[in-house]
Amino acid sequence: MPYVLGIDVGTSATSAAVSRQTGSTWGDAEAVQLGERTATAPTVVYFAADGTVIVGDAAQRNAGGDPANAARDFPRRIGDEIPLMVGSEVCSAEALTAVLVTWVVNEVAAAEGMHPEHIVLAHPPNWGNYRRRLLHRALRDTNLDNVTLLPSPVTVAESHAAVYDVPNGGSLGVYDLGAGGLSSAVVRRSPIGTFELLNSAESVEPNGGNSFDDVVFEHVMDGLGGLDPADPDAWTTLSRLRRECAAAKEFLSVSTDVTVREVPLTRVAFEDMIRTAVQAGIEELLRTIRSAPADLDTVVLVGGSARIPLVGDLVKTEVRKRIVIAPEPELACARGAATAAKRLVPVPQPAPAPVVIADDVPPSPPRPLIEITPLDLPRPRSIMRALTGRPKAKTSGS
């Protein structure tokens, strides 16, 4: 079944969604499962000793014991002139991103039984033409030509508008709190129904999901009294503990307390640890809204850390607008990218059935003979007279 594909390559997690053909239209965008247990897959690329490249959950497992041959946090490095060293390989950030995107496309194609009609890939709102050209060139090197790049706030707005009515000329605020940090933006719906980016900003403060993981990690390390640096497995132990702390942070979004290796942590204590950082991000959002040339009444919250109850509570208190926390906020960007892709390609139409003429069809009967008496008609008028109503110009001989 034909489909279009939306992809969001985040700092720590990558997600995707598809919109399949349903009759003569495209269906609603649906997230696809990229991870082994979750919809998202880790944004990790690992270079194995045998020369193979591993992506996703498998790459993250290998990276735990061999971090030198793993690449992380590379999407934000696109445009950086300094390449990344992955083991003994020198790689550009855009090449690593293209590898990850190609893996996503192949995973989805294997599940759907065919490649997508078109792909929309979300990118950070502060990207200019230079970064977009770099990524387009890297994608073409992997034989991906049918890709459109759109700013992530635009794809978030597309996802929101698929559920809520946004009139032409209406504006939305976007508060995207992901693993790498916060980005805030204002977008406006154009007369043709698409969205345009009016203003955006990225916070320089460490107030994303990764920094919140650090807070939990430091709390647990203090409770454990540290680890033995002489332990030959210290790096593996730290990597595993880090993942446990990240899972504990996520668990506190639905529970009031959690224990990591016998070290207790309550939601109240965790929220006190991150309150200052969250407050700084909300102030950044307010500055973005005030500087945008639009009057908006809704702010959409997306990103994995939008699930933290404190985030939604503080935004609702500080921002005097209607607040909508996107369902499955970590997948909203990918869903919106798939929704935007539907606008870019027509729905494939089936070829008309061939007309089959059977050999045993009897011939048409002969036409009867009809005697026709010609009529004495007036001289026809010129075609110019028929069009303009003016008489035909006389010639010199008439």
C-alpha positions in Angstrom: 0.0 0.0 0.0 1.5 3.4 -0.9 2.5 5.7 2.0 4.4 8.8 2.9 6.9 8.9 5.7 7.8 11.5 8.4 11.0 11.3 10.4 12.3 13.2 13.5 16.0 12.6 14.3 16.3 13.9 17.9 19.3 14.3 20.0 18.8 11.1 21.9 15.8 9.4 20.2 14.6 9.0 16.6 10.9 8.5 15.7 8.9 8.0 12.5 5.3 8.0 11.3 3.5 7.0 8.2 0.4 8.0 6.4 -1.0 5.2 4.2 -3.2 5.5 1.2 -6.9 4.8 2.0 -8.8 4.8 -1.2 -8.4 8.1 -3.0 -6.9 10.0 0.0 -4.1 9.7 2.6 -5.0 8.3 6.0 -4.1 9.7 9.4 -0.5 9.7 10.4 0.5 6.7 12.6 3.7 6.2 14.5 5.8 3.2 13.6 7.9 1.2 16.1 11.6 1.7 15.6 12.8 0.5 19.0 12.8 -3.0 20.3 10.4 -2.1 23.1 9.4 1.5 22.3 8.3 3.5 19.3 11.5 5.5 19.4 15.0 4.2 18.7 18.2 5.6 20.3 20.0 8.1 18.0 23.2 6.1 18.1 25.4 4.7 15.3 28.0 2.1 16.1 30.9 0.9 14.0 31.6 -2.7 14.6 35.0 -4.3 14.3 33.9 -6.3 11.2 33.1 -3.1 9.3 29.3 -3.2 9.7 27.4 -0.2 10.9 24.8 -0.8 13.6 22.0 1.6 14.5 19.4 2.0 17.2 19.0 -0.3 20.3 21.7 -2.7 19.1 24.1 0.2 18.7 23.4 1.5 22.2 24.1 -1.9 23.7 27.4 -2.2 21.9 28.3 1.4 22.8 28.0 0.6 26.5 31.1 -1.5 26.4 32.9 0.2 23.5 32.0 4.0 23.5 35.0 4.9 21.3 33.3 3.3 18.3 29.9 4.9 18.9 28.5 8.2 17.7 26.0 10.2 19.7 24.6 13.7 19.7 25.7 14.1 16.1 22.5 15.7 14.6 23.2 19.0 16.4 26.7 19.0 15.0 25.6 19.4 11.4 27.4 22.4 9.9 30.3 22.1 12.3 33.5 22.2 10.3 35.3 19.8 12.8 34.4 16.2 11.9 33.7 13.5 14.5 36.1 10.6 15.2 34.2 7.3 15.5 36.8 4.7 16.3 39.4 5.2 13.5 36.8 6.7 11.2 36.5 10.4 10.4 32.9 11.2 9.9 30.8 14.3 9.3 27.7 14.9 11.3 25.5 15.0 8.2 26.9 11.7 7.0 26.1 10.0 10.3 22.6 11.5 10.2 22.1 10.3 6.6 23.1 6.8 7.8 20.5 6.9 10.5 17.8 8.2 8.2 18.5 5.5 5.7 18.2 2.9 8.4 14.8 4.3 9.4 13.6 4.3 5.7 14.8 0.7 5.2 13.2 -0.5 8.5 9.9 1.1 7.6 10.1 -0.2 4.0 10.6 -3.7 5.2 7.5 -3.5 7.4 5.4 -1.8 4.7 6.6 -4.0 1.8 7.6 -1.0 -0.3 9.5 2.3 -0.1 7.7 5.6 0.6 6.3 7.9 -2.0 7.9 10.8 -0.2 9.8 11.6 3.0 9.6 14.7 5.2 12.5 15.1 7.7 12.2 17.6 10.5 15.1 19.7 11.5 15.9 22.3 14.2 14.2 25.7 13.6 17.5 27.7 13.6 18.9 25.9 10.6 19.7 28.0 7.5 20.3 27.0 3.9 23.9 25.9 4.6 23.0 23.1 7.0 20.0 22.0 4.9 22.2 21.8 1.8 24.8 19.7 3.7 22.1 17.2 4.8 20.5 17.1 1.4 23.8 16.2 -0.2 24.5 13.5 2.4 21.1 12.0 1.9 21.6 12.0 -1.9 24.8 10.1 -1.4 22.7 7.4 0.2 20.3 7.4 -2.7 17.6 9.3 -0.8 16.3 11.9 -3.3 12.7 12.2 -2.4 13.2 14.1 0.9 11.8 17.4 2.0 13.3 19.2 5.0 10.9 21.2 7.3 11.5 23.0 10.6 10.3 21.0 13.5 7.9 23.7 14.8 6.1 23.5 11.4 5.7 19.7 11.7 4.5 20.1 15.3 1.9 22.6 14.1 0.8 20.1 11.3 0.3 17.4 14.0 -1.7 19.8 16.2 -3.9 21.0 13.3 -4.7 17.4 12.4 -6.7 17.2 15.7 -7.6 20.8 16.5 -8.9 23.5 14.2 -6.4 26.2 13.3 -7.9 28.8 11.1 -6.0 30.4 8.2 -3.9 33.3 9.7 -4.0 31.7 13.1 -0.8 31.4 15.1 0.6 28.8 17.5 3.4 28.8 20.1 5.6 25.6 20.2 7.4 24.6 23.4 9.7 21.7 22.5 11.5 20.3 25.5 13.6 17.4 24.2 16.7 15.6 25.5 19.1 18.1 24.2 17.4 21.2 25.4 14.5 23.6 24.8 13.4 25.3 21.6 10.5 27.7 21.4 8.9 29.1 18.3 5.8 30.8 16.9 4.2 29.6 13.6 1.3 30.9 11.5 -1.0 29.1 9.2 -0.9 30.5 5.7 -4.0 31.1 3.4 -3.3 27.8 1.6 -3.3 25.8 4.9 0.5 25.3 5.4 2.5 26.7 8.3 5.3 29.2 8.2 7.9 29.8 10.9 7.7 33.4 12.3 10.2 33.3 15.2 12.3 30.8 17.1 14.9 30.5 19.8 17.0 27.8 21.4 17.9 27.9 25.1 21.5 27.8 25.9 20.8 26.7 29.5 21.1 23.0 30.4 17.3 22.4 30.7 16.6 19.4 28.5 16.0 15.8 29.3 19.7 14.9 29.4 20.3 17.5 32.0 17.4 16.2 34.1 19.0 12.7 33.8 22.2 14.3 35.2 20.3 15.5 38.2 19.0 12.1 39.0 22.4 10.5 38.3 24.1 12.9 40.8 21.5 12.2 43.4 22.0 8.4 43.1 25.8 8.7 43.0 25.7 10.7 46.2 23.5 8.0 47.8 25.8 5.2 46.7 28.9 7.1 47.8 30.5 6.9 44.4 32.0 4.0 42.4 35.4 2.5 42.6 37.5 4.1 39.8 39.9 1.1 39.9 37.1 -1.2 38.8 37.9 -2.4 35.3 34.1 -2.5 34.6 33.6 1.0 35.9 32.6 2.4 32.5 30.1 -0.3 31.8 28.7 0.1 35.4 28.3 3.9 34.9 26.6 3.5 31.5 24.1 1.0 33.0 23.5 3.3 36.0 23.0 6.2 33.7 20.3 4.3 31.8 18.6 3.4 35.1 18.5 7.0 36.1 16.9 8.0 32.8 14.3 5.4 33.3 13.7 6.5 36.9 13.1 10.1 35.6 10.5 8.9 33.2 8.9 6.7 35.8 8.4 9.8 38.1 6.1 11.3 35.4 3.5 8.7 36.3 4.5 7.8 39.9 5.3 9.8 43.1 8.5 7.9 44.0 11.1 5.6 42.7 14.2 3.7 43.9 17.4 3.3 42.0 19.8 0.8 43.5 18.3 1.3 47.0 18.6 5.1 46.7 15.0 6.6 47.0 13.8 9.6 45.1 10.4 11.3 45.2 8.7 13.3 42.5 8.6 16.3 44.8 12.4 16.2 45.4 13.1 15.7 41.7 10.9 18.6 40.7 12.7 20.8 43.2 16.0 19.9 41.6 14.9 20.9 38.1 12.5 23.8 38.9 15.0 26.6 38.2 15.9 25.2 34.8 12.3 24.7 33.8 11.5 28.2 34.9 14.4 29.6 32.8 13.0 27.8 29.8 9.5 29.2 30.3 11.0 32.7 30.4 12.7 32.0 27.0 9.3 30.9 25.6 7.7 34.1 26.8 10.4 36.2 25.1 9.9 34.3 21.9 6.1 34.9 22.0 6.5 38.6 22.7 9.0 39.1 19.9 6.8 37.3 17.3 4.7 39.5 14.9 1.5 37.6 15.7 -1.1 37.3 18.4 -1.6 33.7 19.5 -3.9 32.0 21.9 -2.5 28.4 22.0 0.9 26.9 23.0 1.6 23.3 22.1 4.0 21.3 24.4 6.0 18.6 22.8 9.2 16.6 23.4 9.7 13.7 25.8 10.2 16.0 28.8 6.8 17.6 28.3 5.5 14.5 30.1 7.0 15.8 33.4 4.0 17.2 35.4 6.0 20.2 36.7 6.6 21.4 33.1 3.0 21.5 32.2 2.0 23.0 35.5 4.5 25.9 35.3 3.8 26.6 31.7 0.0 26.9 32.4 0.8 29.2 35.4 3.2 31.5 33.6 1.9 31.6 30.0 -1.5 33.2 29.8 -2.5 31.2 26.8 -4.4 28.0 26.1 -1.9 25.1 26.7 -2.1 21.8 24.9 0.2 18.9 25.7 0.5 16.8 22.6 -0.5 13.1 23.1 2.7 11.1 23.1 4.7 14.3 22.9 7.9 12.6 21.8 6.1 11.4 18.6 4.3 14.6 17.7 7.1 15.9 15.4 7.3 12.7 13.4 3.5 12.5 13.0 3.4 16.1 11.8 6.2 15.4 9.3 4.1 12.6 7.9 1.0 14.9 7.8 3.0 17.5 5.9 4.3 14.9 3.4 0.6 14.2 2.4 0.5 17.8 1.0 3.5 17.3 -1.2 2.5 14.2 -3.3 -0.8 13.3 -4.9 -2.4 10.0 -3.9 -1.3 7.3 -6.5 -4.3 6.4 -8.7 -4.7 2.9 -10.1 -4.3 2.5 -13.8 -7.6 2.2 -15.7 -8.6 -1.3 -16.6 -7.9 -2.2 -20.2 -10.8 -2.5 -22.5 -11.0 -6.1 -23.7 -12.8 -6.8 -27.0 -13.9 -10.3 -27.3 -13.4 -12.1 -30.6 -17.0 -13.5 -30.6 -18.7 -10.1 -30.5 -21.1 -9.9 -33.5 -20.4 -7.1 -36.1 -22.6 -4.0 -36.0 -25.6 -4.2 -38.4 -25.4 -2.2 -41.6 -26.8 1.3 -41.5 -30.1 1.7 -43.4 -30.2 3.8 -46.6 -31.7 7.2 -46.1 -32.5 9.6 -48.9 -31.6 13.2 -47.9 -32.9 16.2 -49.8 -30.4 19.1 -49.7 -31.7 22.4 -48.4 -31.1 25.8 -50.0 -29.2 27.5 -47.2 -28.0 31.1 -47.0 -24.4 31.9 -47.5 -22.4 31.2 -44.3 -21.1 34.1 -42.4 -17.4 34.4 -41.8 -15.9 33.0 -38.5 -14.9 36.5 -37.5 -18.4 37.7 -37.7 -19.5 34.7 -35.6 -17.0 35.8 -32.9 -17.3 39.6 -33.0 -20.7 40.3 -34.6 -19.1 42.6 -37.2 -19.8 42.2 -40.9 -17.1 40.9 -43.2 -14.9 43.6 -44.7 -15.5 44.1 -48.4 -12.7 43.5 -50.8 -11.9 45.8 -53.8 -13.4 43.3 -56.2 -16.8 43.0 -54.5 
